[in-house]
Amino acid sequence: MEKKLYRSRTDKTFAGVCGGLGKYINVDPTLVRVIYVLASLVFAGFPGLIVYIVLACIIPEEPMDVDGQQPHQTWQPYQAWSPQDDPPEPPQAEDIPNS
């Protein structure tokens, strides 16, 4: 199977560029972020923010099924509830994805 570079949907801080690079080269994305920031600060000729924005524009976002599963959803959509309704059921253990 051909390996492709994508922006990460699940491991991202801003646009998922460093998360995607980390996944692509099998390195912890935090390490990629630290190296990127250090390179931006140390090398005055390295326009880090401009390069990041360009990469965010040209690297496609990870498809929903790249790892064979949906990305982890960290938020719950708002559901209105009124006192006349039965209270909503709390999530069950099998409904919570493993991290």
N, C-alpha and C positions, 0 to 999 in steps of 0.2 A: 504494500500500500504506500502510495506517495505521501510524503510528509509536507504539509502546507503551513505557512505562517498566517496566523489570524490574531486579531486583537481579542483578548480574553473577555468573556462576558462575566465570569465569576470571580476572577482574581484581578481586580482592577482598582486603581486609586482614582485616576481621572478618565482616561479613554481606553485603558487596557493594553497599551502598547508594550510596556515592560512585562506585564503578566504574560502576554502572548509570546514575547521573545524568550522569556524564561521557560515556558512550556516547550517552545520549539527547540531550544538547545539543551533541555533537560537540566536546568539550573534553577535554584530557588528564585522566584521573582523579586524577593526582597534584595537579594544580592545584585540582581540586574539593576534595580532602582538605585541602590547605593553607588554602584559603579557609574551609572549614568549621571547622577548628581555630582559626584566627585569629578568626573570628566568635564562636566559643564562649568564647575568652579575653578578647576586647576588650569585647564587649557583655555586661555582667553580667546583663542581662535575657534573654539567649538561653540557655535550658537545653539545651545541645548534646547531652549524653548522653541525656536523656529524648527529645528529638526524634529522635535516631538510632535509639533502640530502637523508637519508634512507627513510624518509616519502615520499619525492618527487619521489623516485624510486618505492615504493610499493603501494602507493595510486593511483588508476587509474584516468585518466583525465575524467572530466565530459563529458558525451555524448552530442551531439549537441542538443538533444530535451528533456533534463531533466526537464526544466521548460515549455515545450510545445512551445518553440520558439528558434530561432537561437541566439547565443551570439551576443552582440552588437559589430559591427565592427567599430573600432576607426580610421582606416586609409582607404584611397581610393587607389586602385591600379593605377599605372601610366598608363595614356593613351596618346599616342603620338598624337599631333595635328599639322597640318601644315596650313599655311595661305590660301591654296587653299580650305581647308575644311570649312564647316560651323562651327562656334564656338560651343563647347559642351554646352548643356542645363544645367543650374544650377539645383541642386536638389530641388524638390518640398517638401512642408511641409509634405505631406503624405508619402514621401520616407524616412524621417528622423525618426528613432525609438525614442520612448519616453524613457527617462532615469528614 
